[in-house]
Amino acid sequence: MTDTRIFELRTYDAVPGKIDALLGRFRDHAAPLFQKHGMTNIGFWVATDDDGNPTETLVYLVAHASRAAAAKSWEAFWADPEWTAARSDGEQVTASATTKFLDPTGFSELR
């Protein structure tokens, strides 16, 4: 059987001064809901600047069984009442976000 697992790299820039709130939202709500909806949490990181100081950028990597599975998981995640409630606190914590899908190479240890 061919391994079709893909990875999704997402980068979120927090609203200035809101990185702790963004991290809390991911720690307490998003990350567990990713698992609930079929995503595999690989890792979450705060980017650092050239001097090694933390920035207001969260980078994370999740895995999906396939692109079709990713679409299904995200659809379920966005519709989940727990996520709707977590976001309804009115606090905007994300200034921008980007997404890239990654296919592992044949020599990648992470597959």
N, C-alpha and C positions, 0 to 999 in steps of 0.2 A: 504494500500500500504506500502511495506517495504521501509524504508529509506536506500538507498544505498550510500549516500554521504560518501566520503572518504576525508581524509586530507593528504596533502603532506608537509612534513617538509624538508626544504632545507637549507643547510649550505654552505656558500661561504667564503673561506679565501682569503682576498685581497692580491695582491702583496704588499710586504712591502712598506708603504708610500702611498698606493693608495686607502685606505678605503673611503675617501671623493669622489673620482672619481667613485668608485663602487656604493656608496649610490646615487650619482647624476644620474648615469645610471639607477638605479632601480626606483628612484623617478620620473625622467623625461620621461622614456621610458618603462621599463619592466612592472612596476605595472599597468599603464593604459592599456598596451597591454594584460596583463593577463586578465583583465576584458573584453576587447574587444573579446577575444577568449574563453570566457565562464568559466574562473576560478574566484573564489571568493577570494579576498584578505582578509585574517583574521588578519594578523599582520606582522610587520617587526621589528626586534630588532638588536642592536649591542651588542654582548656578552661583558661581563666585566670580568676582572681578579679578583683574590682573594681580592684585595684592592678596588674594585669598579671602577677601571679605564677602560675606553673603550678599546677594543682590535681591531684588524683588521679583525673581523669575523662578517659577516652578517648572521642572521638566520631569516627565514621567513616561514609562514604557509599559504597555499592556500587550498581551498576546491574545490572538483570536484563532479559532480553528481554520477560518478562511475569511475572505472578504465578505462573503454572504453572511457568515456568522457575525462579523463585526457590525454590519448594517442592522441585523436583527437585535443584537445586544444593545446598540446605541438607541434604537427605537424604543426598546423596553425601558432602558435607563431614563431617557428623557420623559417618559410617560409615568414613571414610578411616583406614586403619591408621596413617598418619603423624600424623594429628591425635590419634588415641587414644594414641599413644606420647608425643606432646608434652605431653599433659595428664596422663600417668601419673607425672610426676615428683613428684606428691603435694603440690605447692605450690599452695594456693588463692590466686589472685591477683584474682579478681573477687568483689566484694561484692554487686553488683546490675547488672542490664542491662535496657534498654528498646529497643523496636523500633517504628519508624513507617515505613509505606510512603508514598511521595510520588509523585504524578502531576504531571508538569511542565505548566505553563500554556502556552497558545498563544504567549505572548510571552517565555517563558523561553529564554535563550540556551543553557542546558544541557538537551539533550533526548536 
